[in-house]
Amino acid sequence: MTVFENLDYMVISLGSGLLVVTVLTLVVRMASLPLLLRAQRAARQRALATVGGGASPDGFSAAAVGELVLGVGGAIGLALLLLGDFVSGFDVLIQPIGIGSVGAFALARELDIPAGTAQLWLLVGGIPILALWVLLWLLTQRNLLNVRMPAGSWPSPSTRGRLVGLFLLRVVLGVFVPVGVVVAALLFQAVAVVTSWRLRSAAAPVPLQPAPYGPPSPYAQTVQSAQPVPYVPPVPASPPAQPSAHVPTQADRSAGAAPQVAYQELHPNEPRTIAGYQLLGRIGSGGMGTVYLARREGAATQVALKTIHPELLDHAELLRRFEREAEVLAMVSGAYTARVLDAGVDAGRPYLAMELLDGRPLDVHLREQGPIRSPEALRALALALAVALSGVHRLGLVHRDLKPANIMLTTAGPRLLDFGIAAIVDGTRLTRTGGGPGTLTYMAPEQFGDEPVGPTADVWAWACCVVCAAHGTSPFAATSTGAVIRRIVDTGPEPAGLEAVQALDPALAAAVGRALTADPAGRPADGAALVELLTAHQGPGHTLPDVNTVRDQITQGWRTLAL
């Protein structure tokens, strides 16, 4: 055969061999995907612990060894398969690409071509595959080590030295192992890049863009803003050691009053700085952690800095919950939700810096001032919460604990808070430790069974919160746990609560009634459907109003509420 005939033969046979290698490799990689995800999370946590001075997570060695065994074992198994020459094209894929290696001479004999031509074909076909493999590996490492990491982790000499050594090792191995093994390694690495990018996206701050049916964010992604805005978080606050500071109203804000926040002085044993933030006082404390009033050193902006209690740092489940909360909060930042400004680990202690918000939670407002009596303010609250839920659900998340304590009434409008038990709709991040998440009187009927919980559970809780805002209590409140559950799954909501909404806004009451349908299929499907339902008959010609119209309606209605 001529050289061109040999080339045609090699291309055809190579295609069949590559198809077999690709299918086998992807099957193995997909089957071992959970191992890859654990190894990537552990690698990131080890880097965080190393920079922060803490210990490496216990699961790192097992995950890393598992990936190493899978890679080496898979490469050996594939090489043995290629040696068997079961498929046309394996005779090419078993050859290494190294210059002067026996692979070129073996290929030359196999195809009856000159050794120089065989070497050229191996170089032209193998070097791009090798180069792409090592580049994707570097990109994976950058995603894992460079995003949301303490300063100095990625550019540190130790990290650079390790990466350079591993880079050179991969280049040497790629030159002397069969081309088919390098192809399989490339496919493995392509999957690793995708999973590391998803991890990076979850950890990185979301760009502040206007969300559907909501205003653009007024707060920059950095904490170097010029105006401090106080925040009262949804954690049980300890009794103040000093008189509470004044909580501003909307009139105060328009008059230019300096906003303040109630807080306690730090205990002698509490830290004074965390990750470059100066702690000014303690806002509140719960069973899991403490929220501090803090300020970045050298800046005037104040933030709410949340961290885990020191005695719980060895509690693996709590650390996972805290990490999940940081990831979810960073993802859902948008209209009518609180924004995450920074997150990381300092000296082995994880922290989460959030924007400060004025005002107070809805449950506190109802307890101190009673139900909302302004129809415009009630509709503004309902519409703003629907907008916030539309952003949550658009990301494939379910809040799962929407209640008045997690709704902050600020002078700029309501804000939805506390996504600590939010879960991906497909269940991959669903918390199943210690009972079902949620607050009983705001839980949908399906949350008491084994069925998957989707966005319609948040729609149900939205309706309960609207009724509570107008009536003062949840429509399913009762004197005992059993009575609450019977009301939710059997007898239905308290009529007096629905009548309170009906008296203020009949159209809103109709939407609430639909949202409290026992069958999830009968409710609006998600937050976006709620927004559509609440605004369907307000635009010209019965069309949906645009973003600015919805924003203006919320703003104008909210001004009628006395905070």
Secondary structure, 3 states (H helix, E strand, C coil): CCHHHHHHHHHHHHHHHHHHHHHHHHHHHHHCHHHHHHHHHHHHHHHHHHHHCCCCCCCHHHHHHHHHHHHHHHHHHHHHHHHCCCCCCHHHHCCECCCCCHHHHHHHHHHCCCHHHHHHHHHHHHHHHHHHHHHHHHHHHHHHHHCCCCCCCCCCHHHHHHHHHHHHHHHHHHHHCEHHHHHHHHHHHHHHHHHHHHHHHHHCCCCCCCCCCCCCCCCCCCCCCCCCCCCCCCCCCCCCCCCCCCCCCHHHHHCCCCCCCCCECCCCCCCCEECCEEEEEEEEECCCEEEEEEEECCCCCEEEEEEECHHHCCCHHHHHHHHHHHHHHHHHCCCCECCEEEEEEECCEEEEEEECCCCEEHHHHHHHHCCCCCHHHHHHHHHHHHHHHHHHHHCCEECCCCCHHHEEEECCEEEECCCCCCEECCCCCCCCCCCCCCCHHHCCHHHHCCCCCCHHHHHHHHHHHHHHHHHCCCCCCCCCHHHHHHHHHHHCCCHHHHHHHHHHCHHHHHHHHHHCCCCHHHCCCCHHHHHHHHHCCCCHHHCCCCHHHHHHHHHHHHCCCCC
